[in-house]
Structures are given as structure tokens and as C-alpha cells.
Amino acid sequence: MGRADPRPLRVYVRDHAARAGATNRGEGLAGGRPIGAVRSARGRVIAGVLFTCSQSSSKVRLLFLLLLTNIARVNKPNEVIMTSLTNLPPIARLSSKVIRILGCNPGPMTLQGTNTYLVGTGRRRVLVDSGEAKTAGDYIKLLDSVLNEENATIEHLVVTHWHHDHIGGVEPVRNLLRRLFPTEKQPIVWKLPRSPNDTNSSDDEKSIQWKPLKNDQVVEVEGAKLQIKYTPGHTSDHACLLLQDENILFSGDCILGESTTVFEDLHDYMLSLNKILELRPKIIYPGHGPVLNDPLPHIQYYIKHRQQREENILQMLQQQGNDKSMTEMDIVKLIYKDTPEKLWLAAAFTVGHHLRKLEKEGKVLQEEEGGWRRIRGKM
């Protein structure tokens, strides 16, 4: 998950000992003690790396973390994140129907942490996403305090996709509810099925029992009807949730509150972005980052950003002629020529995603030796 920011990229040690009862007083600049700064040019490079790396690949995540370590070295054991990210309180009431609870897992790939949402107005609510297992202890304390304050329980737990920072807290949430309400039924855990061709492995996903969602299915509790919108691309099982009557979208990781996201399949991802744009949501509650109160320009930027990169790639292939091919790295050396060479491998992941999308659309062809060429007349 990356962000393009012309200002210097600052690195902060964050204090996560905020009170559980914090309210949303506005989502302003992040606090913390500055321990270093990176030139804005390098900040732009990192942004280029972040939004190319698929979370499904541990090797790519490791590559990014190594790059980050080379740029900002910290000798403290505290968690480190990049700012200036918007400061988000651990608990925030966003509306009469929605409370946001942070997953207590900030980091380079999760920004301020995973946003989970308690939705509804009655005793039985919907929880959207659950955080991750390694920070579940802190997260469960926050969730416990909210349920106690609201005199509420959870009837449905909807997971937007299989990534560990969204599904890993499911069992800890269940354990909390068993302790609080030992005689009541456990919540139904919902998730869209993955594509049959999806071979990514997830121990968190395998360890829980969940029911399959369907596109346009409605999950309903008092005060809220949430319609499932199948939006693959970030992952093959990704779901957004539309709060009906208010046209508010819970976007998961398809759209972030700040920065651009990562994806497994760019072709599907672009279709999903256009699907969301057609919904014209009034507000977006993202899987990471602050609320988007004017989301349409944000969605349009996501689409335009990818289209511009795609045009650059097609132009490179056009210049080679119909009978010459280029590898991903050949293209990287031209498009990213001003980028340090140690970042080219990560940039090649982005180029590869674009080429596979263009191949699906019949605009490019991959040859047996691995090179790519433009198909005549296709631009």
C-alpha cells in the first residue's frame, strides 16, 4: 500500500496507548516523535513500490520491508510507520449506525491499521472485518469496550477478503462473544469464495468455518441493510458492502482512505473500480485509512493512475514495432529510468500486472521466450 506525496516522507514512532474511549474529533495529522525524514523523491519511489506489491506474496512483502529498512533505520523496538498519515483514534463513532474500531496493527502494508466496523442500531450488529491474530489482544479490548458501551452483540461477521489482517481476528472475536454471552449463538461468519484458480495459501482462512456470500446478497440487522458487492482484483474473493438507503460503501481494500492499494489481478481490479464508480457512493468507509467523504474524485484518480501507466507501456511496445518484443525489465528500464536500480525488481511486478491485463484484452502477446509485443492495430 503506497502513497504519492510531494512532501518529505517522515518516519514516526507511534504511541498506541490511546484510551479506548477516544472519540472522532477530526482526522488530522498523525502525532508521534519524528525519528527521521526521507527526501520526497525517495518517498515517491517508495509509493511506486508499495502499490505494486501483492499482499499474497511474502517474498514481495519482504522485498518492500528491506527497501524501507535501507531508507529509514530505527534502533528502537517500537512499531514504526510512515507518515504523514492521518491520525485515527482507536474508536470512532462515524454515524448513528457505524462505529469504527482500529485493528491495533499499524505498519507499512496496513497504514494506521485495519479498520473494522460495527454496524447497526439494535442489540445485534454486523462486524465488518476482524483485524489480525497477532494484535488480537489489544483489538479485543477495544471491541469489548464498544460492545459493553452499546449493550450489543455480533450476529454477523462479514470478512471482506482472505488476507490475514482482515480474517485473522475471527476466532478471537468468537472467543470474546463466548465469554460475554455463553448461552447465545455464535455469529455467522460470511465471506465470498475464492476463484478456483486461486492457489494462495491462508492458514487463517483454513482454520475458521464460514458461509459463502453471494453477489447482491443482503445481510440485515436492526438499522442496517448491507448489500454485498463482488469486487475482485485486490483478491479473487474481495467483497465491498453497500449500506442501503444511505449509499455508503464499505470498500475493504479495493479502495483505501489514503494511498493506492495492491492487487492480484489488474484486469479484474479495474472492472471493480468502474463498478464502484457506477454506484456513486456518497461516502466510503475503507479497509485502511480515513473516511472518504467525497469519494468520486478518489475513485477516478485510482482509475486514471492505472490508465496512464498502461498507456506508457503500450507506447514503449509501439516504439519497438510489431516484430520486436520486450521483457518486463526492458520496459522498467525505460519507464523507471530515473528510479534507483535496486527498486526495479519491485517495479517489474507492476509492469507484469499491466501486461497480463493487456493480454486479456487482446492488446499484447507474450512470446515463448518471455518477451511481450504489441498486437498490430491494438492500442
C-alpha positions as CSV (number, residue, x, y, z in Angstrom):
1,M,0.0,0.0,0.0
2,G,1.7,3.2,-1.1
3,R,1.2,6.8,-1.3
4,A,2.5,9.5,-3.6
5,D,3.2,12.7,-1.6
6,P,5.4,15.6,-2.7
7,R,6.3,16.4,0.9
8,P,9.2,14.8,2.8
9,L,8.3,11.3,3.9
10,R,8.6,11.3,7.7
11,V,9.0,8.2,9.9
12,Y,7.4,8.3,13.4
13,V,7.4,6.1,16.4
14,R,3.7,5.9,17.3
15,D,2.3,5.7,20.8
16,H,-0.6,3.2,20.7
17,A,-1.6,3.6,24.4
18,A,-4.6,5.8,23.5
19,R,-7.7,5.5,25.6
20,A,-10.2,3.0,24.3
21,G,-13.0,5.6,24.7
22,A,-11.5,8.1,22.3
23,T,-13.9,9.8,20.0
24,N,-13.6,11.1,16.5
25,R,-12.5,14.7,16.9
26,G,-11.5,15.0,13.3
27,E,-8.9,13.0,11.4
28,G,-5.9,15.3,11.4
29,L,-2.1,14.9,11.1
30,A,-0.5,11.9,12.8
31,G,1.2,12.5,16.1
32,G,4.4,10.9,17.4
33,R,8.1,11.6,17.8
34,P,9.9,12.2,14.5
35,I,13.0,10.0,14.2
36,G,13.9,10.7,10.6
37,A,12.9,12.0,7.2
38,V,13.4,10.8,3.7
39,R,13.7,13.1,0.7
40,S,10.4,13.5,-1.2
41,A,12.0,11.9,-4.4
42,R,12.6,8.8,-2.4
43,G,9.1,9.0,-1.0
44,R,7.7,8.9,-4.5
45,V,9.8,5.9,-5.3
46,I,8.5,4.0,-2.3
47,A,5.0,4.9,-3.3
48,G,5.7,3.2,-6.6
49,V,6.9,0.1,-4.9
50,L,4.1,-0.2,-2.4
51,F,1.1,-0.2,-4.7
52,T,2.8,-2.8,-7.0
53,C,3.4,-5.4,-4.3
54,S,0.7,-8.1,-3.9
55,Q,0.0,-9.0,-0.3
56,S,-0.4,-12.6,-1.3
57,S,3.4,-12.8,-1.9
58,S,5.5,-13.0,1.2
59,K,8.6,-12.5,-1.0
60,V,7.3,-9.2,-2.3
61,R,6.4,-8.0,1.2
62,L,9.9,-8.9,2.4
63,L,11.4,-7.0,-0.6
64,F,9.4,-3.9,0.4
65,L,10.4,-4.1,4.0
66,L,14.1,-4.5,3.1
67,L,13.8,-1.4,0.9
68,L,12.2,0.5,3.7
69,T,14.9,-0.6,6.1
70,N,17.5,0.8,3.7
71,I,15.8,4.2,3.7
72,A,14.9,4.6,7.4
73,R,16.8,2.7,10.1
74,V,15.4,2.8,13.6
75,N,17.2,1.5,16.7
76,K,14.0,1.4,18.8
77,P,11.9,-1.7,19.4
78,N,8.7,0.4,18.9
79,E,6.5,-0.2,15.9
80,V,7.4,2.2,13.0
81,I,5.1,3.5,10.3
82,M,5.4,6.1,7.6
83,T,3.6,9.4,7.9
84,S,2.2,11.9,7.3
85,L,-0.7,9.6,7.6
86,T,-4.0,10.9,9.0
87,N,-4.2,10.3,12.8
88,L,-7.1,7.9,13.5
89,P,-8.5,7.4,17.1
90,P,-8.7,3.7,18.1
91,I,-12.5,4.0,18.4
92,A,-14.7,6.5,16.4
93,R,-18.4,6.8,16.0
94,L,-18.8,7.7,12.3
95,S,-22.6,7.9,12.3
96,S,-25.6,6.7,14.3
97,K,-25.2,3.3,12.6
98,V,-21.4,2.8,12.3
99,I,-18.6,2.7,14.8
100,R,-15.0,2.2,13.5
101,I,-12.6,0.1,15.7
102,L,-8.9,0.0,14.6
103,G,-7.2,-3.4,14.5
104,C,-4.2,-2.1,16.5
105,N,-1.9,-3.3,13.7
106,P,-0.3,-0.3,12.1
107,G,2.5,-0.9,9.6
108,P,3.8,-0.2,6.1
109,M,1.2,-2.5,4.5
110,T,-1.7,-1.7,6.8
111,L,-1.2,2.1,7.3
112,Q,-2.8,3.1,10.6
113,G,-4.1,-0.5,11.0
114,T,-7.1,-2.4,9.7
115,N,-10.4,-0.7,10.0
116,T,-13.2,-2.8,11.4
117,Y,-16.7,-1.6,11.6
118,L,-19.6,-2.3,14.0
119,V,-22.8,-1.6,12.0
120,G,-26.5,-1.4,13.2
121,T,-28.6,0.3,15.9
122,G,-30.1,-2.6,17.8
123,R,-28.6,-5.1,20.2
124,R,-27.5,-7.4,17.4
125,R,-25.0,-5.9,15.0
126,V,-22.8,-6.7,12.0
127,L,-19.0,-6.6,12.3
128,V,-17.1,-5.9,9.1
129,D,-13.6,-7.5,9.3
130,S,-11.8,-8.6,12.4
131,G,-8.2,-7.4,12.4
132,E,-5.4,-9.9,12.6
133,A,-4.3,-12.6,15.1
134,K,-1.0,-11.2,16.3
135,T,-2.6,-8.0,17.6
136,A,-5.9,-9.5,18.6
137,G,-5.3,-9.0,22.3
138,D,-5.3,-5.2,22.0
139,Y,-8.1,-5.2,19.4
140,I,-10.4,-7.4,21.5
141,K,-10.1,-5.0,24.4
142,L,-11.4,-2.2,22.2
143,L,-14.2,-4.3,20.8
144,D,-15.2,-5.4,24.3
145,S,-15.4,-1.8,25.5
146,V,-17.6,-0.9,22.5
147,L,-20.0,-3.8,22.9
148,N,-20.3,-3.0,26.6
149,E,-21.0,0.6,25.9
150,E,-23.5,-0.2,23.2
151,N,-25.1,-3.1,25.1
152,A,-24.6,-5.0,21.8
153,T,-23.5,-8.4,20.5
154,I,-22.5,-9.5,17.0
155,E,-24.9,-11.5,14.9
156,H,-23.0,-11.4,11.6
157,L,-19.2,-11.1,10.9
158,V,-18.5,-10.3,7.3
159,V,-14.9,-10.7,6.1
160,T,-14.1,-8.6,3.0
161,H,-11.3,-10.9,1.9
162,W,-8.9,-13.6,3.0
163,H,-5.8,-11.5,3.9
164,H,-4.6,-12.2,7.4
165,D,-5.2,-8.6,8.6
166,H,-8.9,-8.9,7.9
167,I,-9.7,-12.5,8.7
168,G,-7.1,-13.3,11.5
169,G,-9.2,-11.9,14.3
170,V,-12.3,-14.1,13.6
171,E,-11.5,-16.7,16.3
172,P,-10.5,-14.1,19.0
173,V,-13.8,-12.3,18.3
174,R,-15.7,-15.6,18.7
175,N,-13.9,-16.3,21.9
176,L,-14.9,-12.9,23.3
177,L,-18.5,-13.5,22.5
178,R,-18.4,-16.9,24.1
179,R,-17.1,-15.3,27.2
180,L,-19.6,-12.4,27.2
181,F,-22.7,-14.3,26.0
182,P,-22.1,-18.0,26.8
183,T,-25.7,-19.1,26.2
184,E,-26.2,-17.3,22.9
185,K,-25.4,-18.4,19.4
186,Q,-22.1,-17.6,17.8
187,P,-22.1,-15.1,15.0
188,I,-22.4,-16.3,11.4
189,V,-19.1,-15.7,9.6
190,W,-19.5,-14.7,5.9
191,K,-17.0,-14.5,3.1
192,L,-17.1,-14.7,-0.7
193,P,-15.5,-17.9,-2.1
194,R,-12.2,-17.6,-3.9
195,S,-11.7,-18.3,-7.5
196,P,-11.0,-22.0,-8.3
197,N,-7.7,-20.8,-9.9
198,D,-6.6,-19.0,-6.7
199,T,-3.7,-21.0,-5.2
200,N,-2.7,-18.6,-2.5
201,S,-2.5,-20.2,0.9
202,S,-4.0,-18.8,4.1
203,D,-3.9,-20.6,7.4
204,D,-6.3,-18.1,9.0
205,E,-8.9,-18.9,6.3
206,K,-8.5,-22.6,6.7
207,S,-8.9,-22.5,10.4
208,I,-12.4,-20.9,10.5
209,Q,-15.8,-22.1,9.4
210,W,-17.6,-19.6,7.2
211,K,-20.6,-19.4,5.0
212,P,-20.2,-18.3,1.3
213,L,-21.6,-14.9,0.4
214,K,-23.3,-14.2,-3.0
215,N,-23.1,-11.1,-5.0
216,D,-26.0,-8.7,-4.1
217,Q,-26.9,-10.8,-1.0
218,V,-28.2,-8.6,1.8
219,V,-27.0,-9.0,5.4
220,E,-29.6,-7.3,7.7
221,V,-29.8,-6.2,11.3
222,E,-31.8,-3.6,13.0
223,G,-31.0,-0.2,11.5
224,A,-28.8,-1.5,8.6
225,K,-29.1,-3.5,5.4
226,L,-25.7,-4.3,3.8
227,Q,-25.7,-5.4,0.2
228,I,-22.7,-7.5,-0.9
229,K,-20.8,-6.3,-4.0
230,Y,-18.4,-8.7,-5.6
231,T,-15.3,-6.7,-6.4
232,P,-12.4,-9.0,-7.3
233,G,-8.9,-7.8,-8.2
234,H,-7.2,-7.0,-4.8
235,T,-8.0,-10.6,-4.2
236,S,-10.3,-13.1,-6.0
237,D,-12.7,-13.2,-3.1
238,H,-13.0,-9.5,-2.4
239,A,-16.3,-8.0,-1.3
240,C,-17.5,-4.5,-0.7
241,L,-20.6,-3.8,1.3
242,L,-23.2,-1.1,0.4
243,L,-25.2,0.3,3.3
244,Q,-28.5,0.6,1.6
245,D,-30.8,3.7,1.9
246,E,-27.7,5.8,2.6
247,N,-25.5,4.7,-0.3
248,I,-22.4,4.4,1.9
249,L,-19.8,1.8,0.8
250,F,-17.5,-0.3,3.0
251,S,-14.7,-0.7,0.4
252,G,-12.4,-3.2,2.1
253,D,-9.0,-3.0,0.4
254,C,-10.4,-2.2,-3.0
255,I,-10.1,1.5,-2.2
256,L,-8.1,2.9,0.7
257,G,-8.6,6.1,2.6
258,E,-5.2,7.3,1.6
259,S,-2.6,5.7,-0.7
260,T,-3.2,3.3,-3.5
261,T,-3.8,-0.4,-2.9
262,V,-2.2,-3.6,-4.2
263,F,-3.8,-6.2,-6.4
264,E,-3.6,-9.8,-7.6
265,D,-5.4,-9.2,-10.9
266,L,-5.3,-5.8,-12.5
267,H,-7.9,-6.6,-15.2
268,D,-10.5,-7.6,-12.5
269,Y,-9.4,-4.7,-10.3
270,M,-10.1,-2.1,-12.9
271,L,-13.5,-3.6,-13.6
272,S,-14.3,-3.4,-9.9
273,L,-13.2,0.2,-9.7
274,N,-15.5,1.1,-12.5
275,K,-18.3,-0.9,-10.8
276,I,-17.8,1.1,-7.7
277,L,-17.8,4.4,-9.7
278,E,-21.1,3.4,-11.2
279,L,-22.6,3.0,-7.7
280,R,-21.6,6.7,-7.0
281,P,-21.3,6.1,-3.2
282,K,-21.9,9.2,-1.0
283,I,-19.2,8.1,1.5
284,I,-16.6,5.4,1.6
285,Y,-15.5,3.6,4.8
286,P,-12.2,1.9,3.7
287,G,-10.4,-1.1,5.0
288,H,-7.4,1.2,5.9
289,G,-7.2,4.9,6.3
290,P,-9.6,7.7,7.0
291,V,-13.2,8.1,5.8
292,L,-13.6,9.4,2.2
293,N,-16.4,12.0,2.4
294,D,-16.0,12.9,-1.3
295,P,-15.1,9.6,-2.8
296,L,-15.7,10.0,-6.5
297,P,-12.5,12.0,-7.3
298,H,-10.6,9.4,-5.3
299,I,-12.0,6.6,-7.3
300,Q,-11.4,8.5,-10.6
301,Y,-7.8,9.0,-9.5
302,Y,-7.3,5.3,-9.0
303,I,-8.6,4.6,-12.5
304,K,-6.6,7.4,-14.2
305,H,-3.4,6.4,-12.4
306,R,-3.5,2.9,-13.8
307,Q,-4.6,4.0,-17.2
308,Q,-1.7,6.4,-17.5
309,R,0.8,3.6,-16.6
310,E,-0.9,1.3,-19.1
311,E,-0.6,4.0,-21.9
312,N,3.2,4.3,-21.1
313,I,3.7,0.6,-21.5
314,L,1.8,0.4,-24.8
315,Q,3.8,3.4,-26.1
316,M,7.0,1.5,-25.2
317,L,5.9,-1.6,-27.1
318,Q,4.7,0.6,-30.0
319,Q,8.1,2.1,-30.4
320,Q,9.6,-1.4,-30.7
321,G,7.5,-2.2,-33.7
322,N,5.2,-5.2,-34.2
323,D,8.0,-7.8,-34.7
324,K,10.1,-6.9,-31.6
325,S,9.4,-7.9,-28.1
326,M,10.3,-6.5,-24.6
327,T,10.6,-8.2,-21.2
328,E,9.1,-6.6,-18.1
329,M,12.6,-5.5,-17.1
330,D,13.2,-3.9,-20.5
331,I,10.1,-1.8,-20.0
332,V,11.1,-1.0,-16.4
333,K,14.4,0.3,-17.5
334,L,12.7,2.9,-19.8
335,I,9.6,3.9,-17.7
336,Y,11.5,3.8,-14.4
337,K,14.9,5.0,-15.7
338,D,15.1,7.7,-13.0
339,T,14.4,5.2,-10.3
340,P,17.3,3.6,-8.4
341,E,18.1,0.2,-9.9
342,K,17.6,-1.6,-6.6
343,L,13.9,-0.8,-6.9
344,W,13.5,-2.1,-10.5
345,L,12.5,-5.6,-9.5
346,A,9.6,-4.4,-7.5
347,A,8.6,-2.1,-10.4
348,A,8.6,-5.1,-12.7
349,F,5.7,-6.6,-10.7
350,T,3.6,-3.6,-11.6
351,V,4.5,-3.9,-15.3
352,G,3.8,-7.6,-15.2
353,H,0.3,-6.9,-13.9
354,H,-0.4,-4.4,-16.6
355,L,0.9,-6.7,-19.3
356,R,-1.3,-9.6,-18.2
357,K,-4.3,-7.2,-18.2
358,L,-3.5,-6.1,-21.7
359,E,-3.1,-9.7,-22.8
360,K,-6.6,-10.5,-21.6
361,E,-7.8,-7.6,-23.6
362,G,-6.0,-8.8,-26.8
363,K,-3.7,-5.8,-27.0
364,V,-0.3,-7.6,-26.3
365,L,1.0,-11.1,-26.8
366,Q,3.6,-12.9,-24.7
367,E,6.1,-14.9,-26.7
368,E,7.6,-18.3,-25.7
369,E,10.9,-16.8,-24.6
370,G,9.0,-14.5,-22.2
371,G,9.1,-11.2,-24.1
372,W,6.0,-9.1,-24.9
373,R,5.0,-7.4,-28.1
374,R,2.1,-5.2,-29.2
375,I,-0.6,-6.8,-31.4
376,R,-0.9,-4.9,-34.7
377,G,-3.7,-2.4,-34.7
378,K,-4.4,-2.7,-30.9
379,M,-3.9,0.4,-28.8
